[in-house]
Amino acid sequence: MKKILLVKTSSLGDVVHNLPVATDIRRHFPDARIDWVVEEPYAPLVALHPAVRRVIPVALRRWRRRLLGGATWKEIGEFRRLSQTETYDAIIDTQGLVKSAFVARAARGRRHGFDAGTAREPLAARFYDVTHHIARTQHAVPRNRLLAAAALGYRIDDAVDYGIGLRKAEPAAKPYCVLLHGSSRRDKLWAEAGWIELGRQLAARGLDRVLPWGSEEERLRSERVARELGDASVPPLEPLGRLAALLAGAAAVVGVDTGLTHLAAALGRPVAAIYCGTDPRLTGVCGVRRAINLGGPGVPPSPEEVLRALEAMGVF
């Protein structure tokens, strides 16, 4: 029985892109015991994967802000205890950062990661026992899968399985489309005029529009767009589990390059992903049947292109 520790701590989109790794490992080693180290806000997502036996939460971002606090060092000690209760056959760091390499070093076992030429931070490669050359010119999903395959000695195929699902809730009174307009990077944002025009066209096709948010700036944007639309919904701030349920129940999701857009695709919803500042060949929604990437750096799609994509996926 193989014991595997996956290290992919953040962010949400990166964690989603690593879910197929757990599926691959379970497919090749049905009795494998898979643990996963992840930042605490994303632990509920990782726990949805049936192949993951144990989720080990970390709070690197919060710990850095309170490094001198006694409670912080108590939590760090608890993390070290949890990560050392097993001796792993392989510890696989698909993050490729110095911080994730340090997390991997806290566990017991043979540590695998990207080599200096392909890690996101070359210095991270110094902390692994075994390094692997996985070209950075390909999408994040196959990069993660190829690293795990190289570490464990199997070959991957073209089928991508995120392995997660949610129990279906009662259907909504009216079908709705979730509009994910928020991002931490301004170059990823789509013009508000585009969201407004898209929202009007969706209403004309019988869909309610829901505009979730995760920061004060995003809340204000949601409210501005909702005012222009007149009858769109701006829900309260929700934890990840409730947002996942909202996405899982949607007739469609339209979003910029953000973690929730990737999560919606992983949950099997029809997704039109809008790219304005990043390359969808590297970070686009990947490996799912009902998802279409639109635009690219400096060439955002029009509302009409988004509507055509939704129509092509059978949303209306």
C-alpha positions in Angstrom: 0.0 0.0 0.0 1.5 3.3 -1.1 1.3 6.3 1.1 1.4 9.6 -0.8 1.5 13.2 0.4 0.4 15.9 -2.1 1.6 19.4 -1.5 -0.5 22.1 -3.3 -1.4 24.8 -0.8 -3.0 27.6 -2.9 -4.5 29.4 -4.6 -8.1 28.1 -5.4 -7.5 27.7 -9.1 -4.2 25.9 -8.5 -5.8 23.6 -6.0 -8.6 22.8 -8.6 -5.9 22.1 -11.2 -4.3 19.5 -8.9 -7.4 17.5 -8.2 -6.9 15.2 -11.3 -3.6 14.1 -9.7 -5.5 12.5 -6.8 -7.7 10.8 -9.4 -4.8 9.5 -11.4 -3.0 8.1 -8.3 -6.2 6.3 -7.2 -6.6 4.9 -10.7 -3.1 3.4 -10.8 -2.9 2.5 -7.1 -6.4 1.6 -5.9 -5.3 1.0 -2.3 -3.1 4.2 -2.1 -3.5 6.3 1.0 -3.4 9.9 -0.2 -3.0 12.9 2.1 -2.9 16.5 1.0 -1.5 19.7 2.5 -3.5 22.8 1.6 -4.2 26.3 2.9 -7.1 26.1 5.4 -9.7 28.0 3.3 -9.4 25.3 0.6 -9.5 22.3 2.8 -13.3 21.8 2.3 -12.7 21.6 -1.5 -9.9 19.0 -1.2 -12.1 17.0 1.2 -14.7 16.6 -1.6 -12.3 14.3 -3.5 -13.0 10.7 -2.5 -9.4 9.5 -3.1 -8.1 11.9 -0.4 -7.9 10.2 3.0 -6.7 13.1 5.1 -6.5 16.8 4.5 -3.7 18.6 6.5 -4.5 22.3 6.7 -1.8 25.0 6.8 -2.2 28.7 7.3 1.0 30.1 5.8 -0.5 33.5 4.9 -2.0 34.0 8.4 1.1 32.7 10.1 3.3 35.2 8.3 1.1 38.1 9.6 1.3 36.8 13.2 4.7 35.2 13.3 5.5 36.4 16.9 2.2 35.2 18.4 2.2 32.2 20.7 -0.9 30.8 19.0 0.8 30.8 15.7 3.7 28.7 16.9 1.2 26.3 18.6 -0.5 25.9 15.2 2.8 25.4 13.4 3.7 22.7 15.9 0.4 20.9 15.4 1.0 21.0 11.6 4.4 19.4 12.0 2.9 16.8 14.2 0.2 16.0 11.7 2.6 15.9 8.8 5.0 13.5 10.5 2.5 10.9 11.7 3.3 8.9 8.5 6.4 8.1 6.6 5.4 8.6 3.0 6.5 6.6 0.0 6.4 9.9 -2.0 5.9 13.5 -1.1 4.9 15.4 -4.3 5.1 19.2 -4.4 3.3 20.4 -7.5 3.4 24.0 -6.3 7.1 24.6 -7.1 7.6 27.4 -4.7 10.1 27.8 -1.9 7.3 28.0 0.7 5.8 24.7 -0.6 9.2 23.1 -0.7 9.6 24.0 3.0 6.2 22.5 3.7 7.3 19.3 1.9 10.5 19.2 4.0 8.4 19.1 7.2 7.0 15.7 6.3 8.8 12.3 6.3 9.5 10.6 3.0 11.1 11.0 -0.4 10.4 14.4 -1.7 9.7 15.0 -5.4 9.3 18.3 -7.3 10.1 20.3 -10.4 13.7 20.8 -11.4 15.4 24.2 -11.3 14.6 24.8 -14.9 10.8 24.2 -14.6 9.9 25.1 -11.0 8.1 28.4 -10.6 10.8 29.4 -8.2 14.1 27.6 -9.2 15.5 27.7 -5.6 12.7 25.3 -4.5 14.4 22.5 -6.4 17.2 22.5 -3.9 14.9 21.1 -1.2 13.7 18.0 -3.0 15.3 14.6 -3.0 14.3 13.9 -6.6 13.6 16.5 -9.3 11.8 16.1 -12.6 11.9 18.2 -15.8 8.3 19.1 -16.7 8.1 21.7 -19.3 6.4 25.0 -18.3 5.1 25.6 -21.8 2.0 23.5 -21.2 -1.1 23.9 -19.1 -1.0 23.6 -15.3 -3.2 20.5 -15.3 -1.0 18.2 -17.4 2.1 19.7 -15.6 0.8 18.5 -12.2 -0.3 15.2 -13.6 3.1 14.6 -15.3 5.0 15.4 -12.2 3.0 12.9 -10.1 3.4 10.3 -12.9 7.1 10.8 -13.0 7.4 10.5 -9.2 5.3 7.3 -9.0 6.3 5.6 -12.3 3.1 5.6 -14.3 1.9 7.1 -17.6 -1.1 9.5 -17.9 -3.7 9.5 -20.6 -5.7 12.3 -22.1 -8.7 11.8 -19.9 -8.9 14.5 -17.1 -11.1 13.6 -14.1 -11.3 16.2 -11.3 -13.0 13.6 -9.1 -15.3 15.9 -7.2 -19.1 16.4 -7.1 -21.8 17.7 -4.9 -25.1 16.2 -3.9 -27.7 17.8 -6.1 -29.9 20.3 -4.2 -33.5 21.1 -4.9 -33.7 22.8 -8.3 -33.9 26.6 -8.3 -37.3 28.2 -8.9 -35.8 29.8 -12.0 -32.6 28.8 -13.8 -29.7 31.2 -13.1 -26.3 32.1 -14.5 -23.5 32.9 -12.1 -21.3 35.9 -13.2 -17.8 35.7 -11.7 -16.3 39.1 -12.4 -13.7 39.4 -9.6 -10.0 38.8 -9.7 -7.0 39.9 -7.7 -5.3 41.1 -10.9 -6.7 44.0 -12.7 -5.5 42.8 -16.1 -7.8 39.8 -15.7 -11.0 41.9 -15.3 -13.6 42.3 -18.0 -15.2 45.7 -18.6 -18.3 46.4 -16.5 -20.1 47.4 -19.7 -19.6 43.8 -20.9 -21.1 42.3 -17.8 -24.1 44.6 -18.1 -24.8 43.8 -21.7 -24.3 40.1 -21.1 -26.6 40.3 -18.1 -29.4 41.9 -20.2 -29.1 39.3 -22.9 -29.2 36.5 -20.4 -32.4 37.9 -18.9 -33.9 38.1 -22.3 -33.2 34.3 -22.6 -34.9 33.5 -19.3 -32.0 33.3 -16.9 -31.6 35.0 -13.6 -28.2 36.5 -12.9 -26.2 36.0 -9.7 -23.1 38.2 -8.9 -21.1 36.8 -5.9 -18.2 38.7 -4.5 -15.2 38.1 -2.2 -13.9 41.6 -1.4 -15.2 45.1 -0.8 -14.2 46.2 -4.3 -15.9 43.2 -5.8 -19.1 43.8 -3.7 -19.3 47.4 -5.1 -18.8 46.1 -8.6 -21.5 43.5 -8.1 -23.9 46.1 -6.8 -23.1 48.5 -9.7 -23.8 45.9 -12.3 -26.9 44.7 -10.5 -28.3 48.2 -10.4 -27.9 48.6 -14.1 -29.6 45.2 -14.7 -32.4 46.0 -12.2 -33.2 42.4 -11.1 -29.9 40.6 -10.7 -29.0 39.1 -7.3 -26.0 40.0 -5.1 -25.8 37.3 -2.4 -24.0 37.9 1.0 -20.4 36.9 1.4 -20.3 33.1 1.5 -17.7 30.5 2.5 -16.3 28.3 -0.2 -18.7 25.4 0.5 -21.7 27.5 -0.1 -20.2 29.1 -3.2 -19.5 25.6 -4.6 -23.1 24.7 -4.0 -24.2 27.9 -5.8 -22.0 27.0 -8.8 -23.1 23.4 -8.8 -26.8 24.5 -9.1 -26.2 27.0 -11.9 -27.5 26.6 -15.5 -24.3 28.2 -16.6 -21.3 30.1 -15.2 -19.4 33.0 -16.9 -16.2 34.0 -15.3 -12.8 35.6 -15.7 -9.6 33.7 -15.0 -10.3 33.1 -11.3 -10.4 30.0 -9.1 -14.2 29.9 -8.9 -14.4 29.7 -12.7 -12.1 26.6 -12.6 -14.1 25.1 -9.8 -17.4 25.5 -11.8 -15.8 23.6 -14.7 -14.6 20.9 -12.3 -18.1 20.6 -11.0 -19.3 19.9 -14.5 -21.2 23.1 -15.2 -21.3 24.8 -18.6 -18.6 27.5 -18.3 -17.7 30.4 -20.6 -14.3 31.5 -19.3 -13.2 35.0 -20.2 -9.5 35.8 -20.6 -8.2 39.3 -20.8 -4.7 39.3 -19.3 -3.6 35.7 -19.2 -3.1 32.9 -21.7 -5.9 30.2 -21.7 -3.4 27.7 -23.2 -1.6 27.8 -19.8 -4.4 28.5 -17.3 -7.7 28.0 -19.1 -10.4 25.7 -18.0 -9.1 22.3 -19.0 -10.3 18.7 -19.7 -14.0 19.2 -19.3 -16.7 18.8 -22.0 -18.9 21.8 -21.4 -16.4 24.6 -21.0 -15.1 27.1 -23.5 -12.1 29.5 -23.2 -12.6 32.9 -24.8 -10.2 35.7 -25.5 -6.6 36.1 -24.4 -4.0 38.7 -23.4 -5.2 42.0 -24.7 -8.0 40.5 -26.8 -11.1 40.2 -24.4 -14.2 38.6 -26.0 -17.3 40.5 -26.7 -20.7 39.8 -25.0 -21.8 38.3 -28.3 -19.0 35.8 -28.3 -19.9 34.8 -24.7 -23.5 34.3 -25.7 -22.5 32.2 -28.7 -20.3 30.0 -26.5 -23.2 29.4 -24.0 -25.5 28.6 -27.0 -22.9 26.1 -28.3 -23.0 24.3 -25.0 -26.7 24.0 -25.1 -27.5 26.5 -22.2 -30.3 28.0 -24.4 
